[in-house]
Amino acid sequence: MPLYKSINPNPSTIVKIWKITESYDQLMESLDLKPVSLERVRSMKSEIHQRGFLSVRHLLRELGYTDQDIFYDDRGKPHLKDGKHISITHSFTFSGIIVSEHPVGIDIEMQRPKIAIIAKKFVDYEWDYLDTKHEEYIRQLTIIWAVKESLYKLFATAGMLFKEHFLVIPFMLQDLGTTAWIDYKGLKQKYEVGFIEFEGFSCAYTI
């Protein structure tokens, strides 16, 4: 499958999403992976994770990058050699990247009812506007989780907790965006968030 979706939140930021329909061999055949990446993908026990990893490399190519242009710090946060900010994600049959002149984060999540079981672990302030009886409750929870995950990826700071340090301002699913805050050890920072839904998945990206 070629590129599934491309979004330009602002002139210096781009989001690209890939629908993973190719096999491992199909994804691998046209890529030139550096040895550390090849070792990493071959060590993955799940083919879903392997295909997700490889599809991200195809997304990089869509933006003119190769596997040689990306590296990871000791926290596992990805960086680009040209200094631009990048965040990556993959979930089952979709993967995504966001590249920007500014710090960014992205997350894709499948919409599944079981998220309601763990809601108390990542929802606090958001209970003020959530309705557990509403037909959109699972979709709203999935967006909140994806927003908070994208914030965590942006900061990549040990000790940050979804429930205690991140909050998502009220939103409607048709808004396709909201505001989120980080409140952590004296740091209070506001971020603009975009989100979309497709084929039973939610994607949130934070700038």
GROMACS elastic network, one bead per residue, 0.5 to 0.9 nm:
[ bonds ]
;  ai    aj funct       b0    kb
    1     4     6  0.75269   500
    1    18     6  0.75829   500
    1    19     6  0.62635   500
    1    20     6  0.65411   500
    1    21     6  0.57061   500
    1    22     6  0.66193   500
    2    18     6  0.70251   500
    2    19     6  0.75608   500
    2    20     6  0.88020   500
    3     6     6  0.76411   500
    3    16     6  0.74088   500
    3    17     6  0.64397   500
    3    18     6  0.50523   500
    3    19     6  0.70641   500
    3    58     6  0.88255   500
    3    59     6  0.76032   500
    3    62     6  0.81551   500
    4    16     6  0.76765   500
    4    17     6  0.55104   500
    4    19     6  0.56612   500
    4    94     6  0.88987   500
    5    15     6  0.81044   500
    5    16     6  0.57879   500
    5    17     6  0.50738   500
    5    18     6  0.69287   500
    5    19     6  0.87057   500
    6    14     6  0.72671   500
    6    15     6  0.56597   500
    6    17     6  0.64006   500
    7    10     6  0.89419   500
    7    13     6  0.85531   500
    7    14     6  0.58147   500
    7    16     6  0.64400   500
    7    17     6  0.87099   500
    8    11     6  0.67553   500
    8    12     6  0.80471   500
    8    13     6  0.59220   500
    8    15     6  0.62855   500
    8    16     6  0.88787   500
    9    12     6  0.81660   500
    9    13     6  0.60022   500
    9    14     6  0.65040   500
    9    15     6  0.76555   500
    9   194     6  0.77112   500
    9   207     6  0.88935   500
   10    13     6  0.53884   500
   10    14     6  0.75129   500
   11    14     6  0.80000   500
   12    99     6  0.83045   500
   12   100     6  0.55670   500
   12   101     6  0.57930   500
   12   102     6  0.79672   500
   13    98     6  0.71121   500
   13    99     6  0.57289   500
   13   101     6  0.67294   500
   13   102     6  0.78509   500
   13   104     6  0.88809   500
   13   207     6  0.85960   500
   14    97     6  0.82555   500
   14    98     6  0.56437   500
   14    99     6  0.55541   500
   14   100     6  0.65110   500
   15    96     6  0.71773   500
   15    97     6  0.57767   500
   15    99     6  0.67054   500
   15   100     6  0.88647   500
   15   106     6  0.86946   500
   15   205     6  0.82031   500
   16    59     6  0.67758   500
   16    62     6  0.83757   500
   16    63     6  0.89195   500
   16    95     6  0.84739   500
   16    96     6  0.55709   500
   16    97     6  0.55367   500
   16    98     6  0.65448   500
   16    99     6  0.88419   500
   17    56     6  0.88698   500
   17    59     6  0.74555   500
   17    94     6  0.69630   500
   17    95     6  0.56943   500
   17    97     6  0.66871   500
   17    98     6  0.89564   500
   18    55     6  0.69366   500
   18    56     6  0.78599   500
   18    58     6  0.84200   500
   18    59     6  0.69918   500
   18    93     6  0.83477   500
   18    94     6  0.56372   500
   18    95     6  0.52380   500
   18    96     6  0.61521   500
   18    97     6  0.89595   500
   19    22     6  0.87696   500
   19    55     6  0.84651   500
   19    93     6  0.58187   500
   19    95     6  0.66885   500
   19    96     6  0.89346   500
   20    23     6  0.82782   500
   20    51     6  0.72501   500
   20    52     6  0.73370   500
   20    55     6  0.68438   500
   20    92     6  0.81474   500
   20    94     6  0.55765   500
   20    95     6  0.72988   500
   21    93     6  0.70771   500
   21    94     6  0.89125   500
   22    25     6  0.79812   500
   22    26     6  0.57861   500
   22    27     6  0.61759   500
   22    51     6  0.79397   500
   22    55     6  0.88463   500
   23    26     6  0.51585   500
   23    27     6  0.62690   500
   23    28     6  0.85482   500
   23    47     6  0.89641   500
   23    51     6  0.72094   500
   24    27     6  0.52876   500
   24    28     6  0.60831   500
   24    29     6  0.86461   500
   24    47     6  0.72169   500
   24    48     6  0.87723   500
   24    50     6  0.70464   500
   24    51     6  0.55733   500
   24    54     6  0.79080   500
   25    28     6  0.50431   500
   25    29     6  0.59695   500
   26    29     6  0.55364   500
   26    30     6  0.76980   500
   27    30     6  0.68093   500
   27    31     6  0.73807   500
   27    51     6  0.70952   500
   27    54     6  0.61605   500
   27    55     6  0.67053   500
   27    58     6  0.79676   500
   28    31     6  0.55079   500
   28    32     6  0.83247   500
   28    33     6  0.88119   500
   28    51     6  0.86483   500
   28    54     6  0.67357   500
   28    55     6  0.89202   500
   29    32     6  0.84707   500
   31    54     6  0.82428   500
   31    57     6  0.76477   500
   31    58     6  0.78222   500
   31    66     6  0.84585   500
   31    67     6  0.82399   500
   32    66     6  0.77320   500
   32    67     6  0.70491   500
   32    68     6  0.85029   500
   33    36     6  0.80270   500
   33    37     6  0.58916   500
   33    38     6  0.57976   500
   33    57     6  0.87280   500
   33    66     6  0.82041   500
   33    67     6  0.57140   500
   33    68     6  0.72935   500
   34    37     6  0.54292   500
   34    38     6  0.62431   500
   34    39     6  0.87364   500
   34    67     6  0.66639   500
   34    68     6  0.63467   500
   35    38     6  0.50401   500
   35    39     6  0.61007   500
   35    40     6  0.84977   500
   36    39     6  0.51615   500
   36    40     6  0.61119   500
   36    41     6  0.87556   500
   37    41     6  0.61476   500
   37    42     6  0.84964   500
   37    67     6  0.78641   500
   38    41     6  0.53696   500
   38    42     6  0.61449   500
   38    43     6  0.85808   500
   39    42     6  0.52700   500
   39    43     6  0.61595   500
   39    44     6  0.89250   500
   40    43     6  0.52493   500
   40    44     6  0.66518   500
   40    50     6  0.89718   500
   41    44     6  0.53985   500
   41    45     6  0.88621   500
   41    49     6  0.81749   500
   41    50     6  0.55750   500
   41    51     6  0.87212   500
   41    53     6  0.70422   500
   41    54     6  0.79005   500
   42    45     6  0.79892   500
   42    50     6  0.75558   500
   43    50     6  0.88636   500
   44    47     6  0.73149   500
   44    49     6  0.67866   500
   44    50     6  0.62289   500
   45    48     6  0.88925   500
   45    49     6  0.78690   500
   45    50     6  0.80715   500
   46    49     6  0.53268   500
   46    50     6  0.64193   500
   46    51     6  0.87875   500
   47    51     6  0.60080   500
   47    52     6  0.83556   500
   48    51     6  0.52512   500
   48    52     6  0.61242   500
   48    53     6  0.86544   500
   48    91     6  0.84475   500
   48    92     6  0.62524   500
   48    93     6  0.78297   500
   49    53     6  0.60954   500
   49    54     6  0.85881   500
   49    90     6  0.79886   500
   49    91     6  0.83572   500
   49    92     6  0.78669   500
   50    53     6  0.51717   500
   50    54     6  0.62383   500
   50    55     6  0.85743   500
   51    54     6  0.51024   500
   51    55     6  0.59502   500
   51    56     6  0.85822   500
   51    93     6  0.86774   500
   52    55     6  0.51734   500
   52    56     6  0.63611   500
   52    57     6  0.89579   500
   52    89     6  0.82322   500
   52    90     6  0.55290   500
   52    91     6  0.73532   500
   52    92     6  0.75026   500
   52    93     6  0.76647   500
   52    94     6  0.73653   500
   52    95     6  0.61178   500
   53    56     6  0.53948   500
   53    57     6  0.68836   500
   53    89     6  0.88638   500
   53    90     6  0.76211   500
   53    95     6  0.83656   500
   54    57     6  0.51621   500
   54    58     6  0.67006   500
   54    59     6  0.89247   500
   55    59     6  0.63648   500
   55    60     6  0.87053   500
   55    90     6  0.86548   500
   55    94     6  0.86130   500
   55    95     6  0.67396   500
   55    96     6  0.86050   500
   56    60     6  0.62675   500
   56    61     6  0.87345   500
   56    88     6  0.73216   500
   56    89     6  0.79759   500
   56    90     6  0.78999   500
   56    95     6  0.63785   500
   56    96     6  0.67337   500
   56    97     6  0.71048   500
   57    61     6  0.64158   500
   57    62     6  0.88328   500
   57    65     6  0.83827   500
   57    66     6  0.69176   500
   57    67     6  0.62230   500
   58    61     6  0.50342   500
   58    62     6  0.64924   500
   58    66     6  0.83883   500
   59    62     6  0.50193   500
   59    63     6  0.68638   500
   59    64     6  0.89863   500
   59    65     6  0.85886   500
   59    95     6  0.84888   500
   59    96     6  0.74034   500
   59    97     6  0.70303   500
   60    63     6  0.52935   500
   60    64     6  0.64623   500
   60    65     6  0.50197   500
   60    66     6  0.61500   500
   60    67     6  0.75859   500
   60    69     6  0.89047   500
   60    70     6  0.89290   500
   60    97     6  0.78840   500
   61    66     6  0.57791   500
   61    67     6  0.84683   500
   62    65     6  0.73963   500
   63    66     6  0.89040   500
   63    99     6  0.87837   500
   65    68     6  0.78672   500
   65    69     6  0.60210   500
   65    70     6  0.81396   500
   65    80     6  0.88255   500
   66    69     6  0.54232   500
   66    70     6  0.74463   500
   67    70     6  0.57482   500
   67    71     6  0.83855   500
   68    71     6  0.77199   500
   68    81     6  0.86428   500
   69    79     6  0.83742   500
   69    80     6  0.56814   500
   69    81     6  0.54526   500
   69    82     6  0.77725   500
   70    78     6  0.66751   500
   70    79     6  0.56697   500
   70    81     6  0.63293   500
   71    77     6  0.83465   500
   71    78     6  0.56456   500
   71    79     6  0.53847   500
   71    80     6  0.64759   500
   71    81     6  0.75220   500
   72    75     6  0.76223   500
   72    76     6  0.53405   500
   72    77     6  0.53164   500
   72    79     6  0.59511   500
   72    80     6  0.87647   500
   73    76     6  0.53294   500
   73    77     6  0.55308   500
   73    78     6  0.66291   500
   73    79     6  0.75710   500
   74    77     6  0.74394   500
   75    78     6  0.89008   500
   75   156     6  0.68808   500
   75   157     6  0.81710   500
   75   158     6  0.87023   500
   76   156     6  0.81916   500
   77    86     6  0.88338   500
   77    87     6  0.78452   500
   77   153     6  0.73334   500
   77   154     6  0.84977   500
   77   155     6  0.89605   500
   77   156     6  0.66649   500
   78    85     6  0.83498   500
   78    86     6  0.64795   500
   78    87     6  0.65392   500
   78    88     6  0.77975   500
   79    82     6  0.86990   500
   79    83     6  0.73464   500
   79    84     6  0.74493   500
   79    85     6  0.63190   500
   79    86     6  0.59962   500
   79    87     6  0.80652   500
   80    83     6  0.55985   500
   80    84     6  0.58611   500
   80    85     6  0.66661   500
   80    86     6  0.67835   500
   81    84     6  0.75841   500
   82    85     6  0.89726   500
   83   101     6  0.81613   500
   84    99     6  0.67093   500
   84   100     6  0.58263   500
   84   101     6  0.52718   500
   84   102     6  0.73820   500
   84   103     6  0.84693   500
   85    98     6  0.80875   500
   85    99     6  0.55872   500
   85   100     6  0.52278   500
   85   101     6  0.60108   500
   85   102     6  0.60857   500
   85   103     6  0.55614   500
   85   104     6  0.65046   500
   85   105     6  0.89821   500
   86    97     6  0.70122   500
   86    98     6  0.55824   500
   86   100     6  0.65741   500
   86   101     6  0.89587   500
   86   102     6  0.89163   500
   86   103     6  0.76012   500
   86   104     6  0.65045   500
   86   105     6  0.73836   500
   86   106     6  0.88985   500
   86   154     6  0.88776   500
   87    96     6  0.84321   500
   87    97     6  0.56787   500
   87    98     6  0.54333   500
   87    99     6  0.68291   500
   87   103     6  0.88043   500
   87   104     6  0.63541   500
   87   105     6  0.50937   500
   87   106     6  0.58211   500
   87   107     6  0.84943   500
   87   150     6  0.83644   500
   87   153     6  0.71191   500
   87   154     6  0.74043   500
   88    95     6  0.76498   500
   88    96     6  0.57733   500
   88    98     6  0.66094   500
   88    99     6  0.89591   500
   88   105     6  0.75587   500
   88   106     6  0.62369   500
   88   107     6  0.73482   500
   88   153     6  0.88065   500
   89    94     6  0.84474   500
   89    95     6  0.55326   500
   89    96     6  0.52331   500
   89    97     6  0.63896   500
   89   106     6  0.64335   500
   89   107     6  0.53722   500
   89   108     6  0.62104   500
   90    93     6  0.76820   500
   90    94     6  0.56585   500
   90    96     6  0.61681   500
   90    97     6  0.87937   500
   90   107     6  0.75506   500
   90   108     6  0.63135   500
   90   109     6  0.82051   500
   91    94     6  0.54603   500
   91    95     6  0.62131   500
   91    96     6  0.89734   500
   91   107     6  0.85963   500
   91   108     6  0.60405   500
   91   109     6  0.60459   500
   91   110     6  0.69318   500
   91   201     6  0.87220   500
   92    95     6  0.80242   500
   92   109     6  0.86562   500
   92   110     6  0.78174   500
   94   108     6  0.75686   500
   94   201     6  0.84814   500
   95   107     6  0.88723   500
   95   108     6  0.72529   500
   96   106     6  0.75281   500
   96   107     6  0.76718   500
   96   108     6  0.73467   500
   96   203     6  0.85825   500
   97   105     6  0.86775   500
   97   106     6  0.68689   500
   97   107     6  0.86949   500
   98   104     6  0.70354   500
   98   105     6  0.70742   500
   98   106     6  0.65161   500
   98   205     6  0.76004   500
   99   102     6  0.83518   500
   99   103     6  0.87757   500
   99   104     6  0.74004   500
  100   103     6  0.69663   500
  100   104     6  0.68911   500
  100   207     6  0.84386   500
  101   104     6  0.87635   500
  102   207     6  0.68625   500
  103   154     6  0.63153   500
  103   155     6  0.84526   500
  103   206     6  0.84219   500
  103   207     6  0.61853   500
  104   150     6  0.77299   500
  104   151     6  0.79281   500
  104   153     6  0.79192   500
  104   154     6  0.52898   500
  104   155     6  0.87286   500
  104   205     6  0.72201   500
  104   206     6  0.54869   500
  105   147     6  0.86794   500
  105   149     6  0.79413   500
  105   151     6  0.59277   500
  105   152     6  0.75992   500
  105   153     6  0.53421   500
  105   155     6  0.83520   500
  105   204     6  0.82945   500
  105   205     6  0.55859   500
  105   206     6  0.51551   500
  105   207     6  0.68663   500
  106   146     6  0.77208   500
  106   147     6  0.78251   500
  106   149     6  0.75187   500
  106   151     6  0.79168   500
  106   153     6  0.72988   500
  106   154     6  0.80796   500
  106   203     6  0.72664   500
  106   204     6  0.57413   500
  106   206     6  0.63894   500
  107   145     6  0.88473   500
  107   146     6  0.53282   500
  107   147     6  0.72482   500
  107   148     6  0.87976   500
  107   149     6  0.62532   500
  107   150     6  0.53181   500
  107   153     6  0.84535   500
  107   202     6  0.82008   500
  107   203     6  0.56290   500
  107   204     6  0.55337   500
  107   205     6  0.65372   500
  108   146     6  0.64260   500
  108   150     6  0.89500   500
  108   201     6  0.68344   500
  108   202     6  0.56076   500
  108   204     6  0.66387   500
  108   205     6  0.88824   500
  109   112     6  0.87350   500
  109   142     6  0.68009   500
  109   143     6  0.82050   500
  109   145     6  0.82313   500
  109   146     6  0.64502   500
  109   200     6  0.88504   500
  109   201     6  0.56031   500
  109   202     6  0.53100   500
  109   203     6  0.64422   500
  109   204     6  0.87833   500
  110   142     6  0.76817   500
  110   199     6  0.89283   500
  110   200     6  0.61443   500
  110   202     6  0.63129   500
  110   203     6  0.88851   500
  111   114     6  0.88593   500
  111   115     6  0.79719   500
  111   138     6  0.68434   500
  111   139     6  0.62389   500
  111   141     6  0.87255   500
  111   142     6  0.60356   500
  111   143     6  0.88735   500
  111   200     6  0.56119   500
  111   201     6  0.53735   500
  111   202     6  0.67108   500
  112   115     6  0.60309   500
  112   116     6  0.84452   500
  112   138     6  0.70308   500
  112   139     6  0.83469   500
  112   142     6  0.79844   500
  112   200     6  0.84295   500
  112   201     6  0.88969   500
  113   116     6  0.59932   500
  113   117     6  0.79766   500
  113   138     6  0.60745   500
  113   139     6  0.89361   500
  114   117     6  0.53769   500
  114   118     6  0.73317   500
  114   138     6  0.86494   500
  115   118     6  0.54758   500
  115   119     6  0.61109   500
  115   138     6  0.70849   500
  115   141     6  0.71410   500
  115   142     6  0.71955   500
  115   145     6  0.88922   500
  116   119     6  0.50037   500
  116   120     6  0.80995   500
  116   132     6  0.86959   500
  116   137     6  0.84569   500
  116   138     6  0.67759   500
  116   141     6  0.73613   500
  117   120     6  0.75485   500
  117   121     6  0.89186   500
  118   121     6  0.55068   500
  118   122     6  0.73694   500
  118   123     6  0.89099   500
  119   122     6  0.56157   500
  119   123     6  0.56744   500
  119   124     6  0.89523   500
  119   141     6  0.73155   500
  119   145     6  0.87220   500
  120   123     6  0.54270   500
  120   124     6  0.73281   500
  120   163     6  0.81492   500
  121   124     6  0.83533   500
  121   162     6  0.78445   500
  121   163     6  0.63472   500
  122   144     6  0.86491   500
  122   145     6  0.72684   500
  122   148     6  0.84828   500
  122   161     6  0.78807   500
  122   162     6  0.50875   500
  122   164     6  0.79397   500
  122   166     6  0.88573   500
  123   126     6  0.58158   500
  123   127     6  0.66195   500
  123   141     6  0.84376   500
  123   144     6  0.80787   500
  123   145     6  0.84219   500
  123   162     6  0.75286   500
  123   163     6  0.52892   500
  123   164     6  0.85380   500
  123   167     6  0.82501   500
  124   127     6  0.58280   500
  124   128     6  0.81979   500
  124   162     6  0.89911   500
  124   163     6  0.56737   500
  124   164     6  0.73361   500
  124   167     6  0.78197   500
  125   128     6  0.60218   500
  125   129     6  0.83499   500
  125   163     6  0.82302   500
  125   164     6  0.89397   500
  125   167     6  0.64343   500
  125   168     6  0.78276   500
  125   169     6  0.87196   500
  126   129     6  0.58101   500
  126   130     6  0.62672   500
  126   144     6  0.83389   500
  126   167     6  0.70169   500
  126   168     6  0.65841   500
  126   169     6  0.74632   500
  126   170     6  0.73626   500
  127   131     6  0.77207   500
  127   132     6  0.89737   500
  128   131     6  0.85590   500
  128   170     6  0.87292   500
  129   170     6  0.64414   500
  129   171     6  0.87736   500
  130   133     6  0.89182   500
  130   134     6  0.82665   500
  130   137     6  0.71089   500
  130   140     6  0.78592   500
  130   141     6  0.84194   500
  130   170     6  0.85540   500
  131   134     6  0.53635   500
  131   135     6  0.88191   500
  131   136     6  0.86100   500
  131   137     6  0.64680   500
  132   135     6  0.82809   500
  132   136     6  0.87308   500
  132   137     6  0.57359   500
  132   138     6  0.84384   500
  133   136     6  0.85094   500
  133   137     6  0.69891   500
  134   137     6  0.52993   500
  134   138     6  0.86691   500
  135   138     6  0.76256   500
  135   139     6  0.85713   500
  136   139     6  0.53215   500
  136   140     6  0.60944   500
  136   141     6  0.86575   500
  136   173     6  0.83459   500
  137   140     6  0.50862   500
  137   141     6  0.61278   500
  137   142     6  0.85891   500
  138   141     6  0.50949   500
  138   142     6  0.61365   500
  138   143     6  0.86753   500
  139   142     6  0.50839   500
  139   143     6  0.63053   500
  139   144     6  0.87339   500
  139   173     6  0.81066   500
  139   197     6  0.88035   500
  139   200     6  0.89602   500
  139   201     6  0.88083   500
  139   202     6  0.77259   500
  140   143     6  0.51578   500
  140   144     6  0.62748   500
  140   145     6  0.87025   500
  140   171     6  0.86745   500
  140   172     6  0.83136   500
  140   173     6  0.71794   500
  141   144     6  0.50620   500
  141   145     6  0.61743   500
  141   146     6  0.85669   500
  142   145     6  0.51387   500
  142   146     6  0.60974   500
  142   147     6  0.85398   500
  142   201     6  0.85340   500
  142   202     6  0.66377   500
  142   203     6  0.88671   500
  143   146     6  0.50527   500
  143   147     6  0.60262   500
  143   148     6  0.85704   500
  143   173     6  0.86379   500
  143   195     6  0.73159   500
  143   196     6  0.87047   500
  143   197     6  0.88759   500
  143   202     6  0.62002   500
  143   203     6  0.72469   500
  143   204     6  0.67142   500
  144   147     6  0.51300   500
  144   148     6  0.62155   500
  144   149     6  0.85345   500
  144   167     6  0.85883   500
  144   168     6  0.66757   500
  144   204     6  0.86126   500
  145   148     6  0.52112   500
  145   149     6  0.60367   500
  145   150     6  0.85579   500
  145   162     6  0.81966   500
  145   204     6  0.89269   500
  146   150     6  0.60670   500
  146   151     6  0.85990   500
  146   195     6  0.87238   500
  146   202     6  0.73152   500
  146   203     6  0.65387   500
  146   204     6  0.54601   500
  146   205     6  0.80953   500
  147   150     6  0.51399   500
  147   151     6  0.63065   500
  147   152     6  0.87188   500
  147   168     6  0.75377   500
  147   180     6  0.77696   500
  147   193     6  0.72152   500
  147   194     6  0.85865   500
  147   195     6  0.81205   500
  147   203     6  0.82439   500
  147   204     6  0.53171   500
  147   205     6  0.67879   500
  147   206     6  0.70689   500
  148   151     6  0.50069   500
  148   152     6  0.61919   500
  148   153     6  0.86352   500
  148   162     6  0.60710   500
  148   163     6  0.88753   500
  148   166     6  0.63028   500
  148   167     6  0.76120   500
  148   168     6  0.78005   500
  148   180     6  0.82815   500
  148   204     6  0.88044   500
  149   152     6  0.50105   500
  149   153     6  0.62023   500
  149   154     6  0.86022   500
  149   162     6  0.77206   500
  149   204     6  0.86064   500
  150   153     6  0.50700   500
  150   154     6  0.61862   500
  150   155     6  0.88297   500
  150   204     6  0.67814   500
  150   205     6  0.60780   500
  150   206     6  0.60741   500
  151   154     6  0.50207   500
  151   155     6  0.64226   500
  151   156     6  0.83707   500
  151   162     6  0.89822   500
  151   166     6  0.77312   500
  151   180     6  0.84489   500
  151   181     6  0.88453   500
  151   182     6  0.79658   500
  151   191     6  0.85635   500
  151   205     6  0.83771   500
  151   206     6  0.64544   500
  151   207     6  0.87655   500
  152   155     6  0.53020   500
  152   156     6  0.55355   500
  152   157     6  0.72528   500
  152   160     6  0.73489   500
  152   161     6  0.84250   500
  152   162     6  0.79007   500
  152   166     6  0.86338   500
  153   156     6  0.50463   500
  153   157     6  0.83726   500
  154   157     6  0.87326   500
  154   206     6  0.77780   500
  154   207     6  0.84406   500
  155   158     6  0.89382   500
  155   160     6  0.88090   500
  156   160     6  0.84336   500
  157   160     6  0.61964   500
  158   161     6  0.87144   500
  160   164     6  0.78440   500
  160   165     6  0.62280   500
  160   166     6  0.82994   500
  160   184     6  0.72125   500
  161   164     6  0.54378   500
  161   165     6  0.55112   500
  161   166     6  0.72090   500
  162   165     6  0.58535   500
  162   166     6  0.53713   500
  162   167     6  0.79296   500
  163   166     6  0.63059   500
  163   167     6  0.76104   500
  164   167     6  0.80164   500
  164   183     6  0.80347   500
  164   184     6  0.83436   500
  165   181     6  0.81498   500
  165   182     6  0.56592   500
  165   184     6  0.54561   500
  165   185     6  0.88310   500
  166   180     6  0.72177   500
  166   181     6  0.57800   500
  166   183     6  0.63553   500
  166   184     6  0.81785   500
  167   179     6  0.88043   500
  167   180     6  0.56769   500
  167   181     6  0.53195   500
  167   182     6  0.66778   500
  167   183     6  0.81030   500
  168   171     6  0.83491   500
  168   178     6  0.75171   500
  168   179     6  0.63106   500
  168   181     6  0.65406   500
  169   178     6  0.63821   500
  169   179     6  0.54795   500
  169   180     6  0.57914   500
  169   181     6  0.79359   500
  170   178     6  0.72764   500
  170   179     6  0.81994   500
  171   174     6  0.84065   500
  171   175     6  0.66220   500
  171   176     6  0.84494   500
  171   177     6  0.73476   500
  171   178     6  0.59478   500
  171   179     6  0.85466   500
  172   175     6  0.52660   500
  172   176     6  0.77214   500
  172   177     6  0.83867   500
  172   178     6  0.86014   500
  173   176     6  0.61832   500
  173   177     6  0.81977   500
  173   195     6  0.85804   500
  173   196     6  0.84796   500
  173   197     6  0.88026   500
  174   177     6  0.83725   500
  174   196     6  0.89470   500
  175   178     6  0.73828   500
  175   194     6  0.88339   500
  175   195     6  0.85287   500
  176   193     6  0.85063   500
  176   194     6  0.57378   500
  176   195     6  0.50040   500
  176   196     6  0.58983   500
  176   197     6  0.87267   500
  177   192     6  0.76212   500
  177   193     6  0.53629   500
  177   195     6  0.55152   500
  177   196     6  0.82811   500
  177   204     6  0.85405   500
  178   191     6  0.87726   500
  178   192     6  0.64203   500
  178   193     6  0.52685   500
  178   194     6  0.65553   500
  178   195     6  0.82506   500
  179   190     6  0.69576   500
  179   191     6  0.57994   500
  179   193     6  0.55974   500
  179   194     6  0.85854   500
  179   206     6  0.89589   500
  180   189     6  0.84544   500
  180   190     6  0.58827   500
  180   191     6  0.52708   500
  180   192     6  0.65069   500
  180   193     6  0.67563   500
  180   206     6  0.84129   500
  181   188     6  0.68987   500
  181   189     6  0.55935   500
  181   191     6  0.61308   500
  181   192     6  0.89260   500
  182   187     6  0.70839   500
  182   188     6  0.55488   500
  182   189     6  0.52625   500
  182   190     6  0.66248   500
  182   191     6  0.81215   500
  183   186     6  0.67841   500
  183   187     6  0.55124   500
  183   189     6  0.68288   500
  184   187     6  0.50520   500
  184   188     6  0.67136   500
  184   189     6  0.89358   500
  185   188     6  0.84624   500
  191   206     6  0.64925   500
  191   207     6  0.59467   500
  192   205     6  0.85405   500
  192   206     6  0.58854   500
  192   207     6  0.55741   500
  193   204     6  0.68369   500
  193   205     6  0.57032   500
  193   207     6  0.64677   500
  194   203     6  0.83210   500
  194   204     6  0.57046   500
  194   205     6  0.53923   500
  194   206     6  0.65607   500
  194   207     6  0.85357   500
  195   202     6  0.71539   500
  195   203     6  0.54302   500
  195   205     6  0.63065   500
  195   206     6  0.88186   500
  196   201     6  0.84687   500
  196   202     6  0.59250   500
  196   203     6  0.53913   500
  196   204     6  0.66852   500
  197   200     6  0.69720   500
  197   201     6  0.56041   500
  197   203     6  0.62861   500
  197   204     6  0.89178   500
  198   201     6  0.52739   500
  198   202     6  0.65451   500
  198   203     6  0.82983   500
  199   202     6  0.85852   500
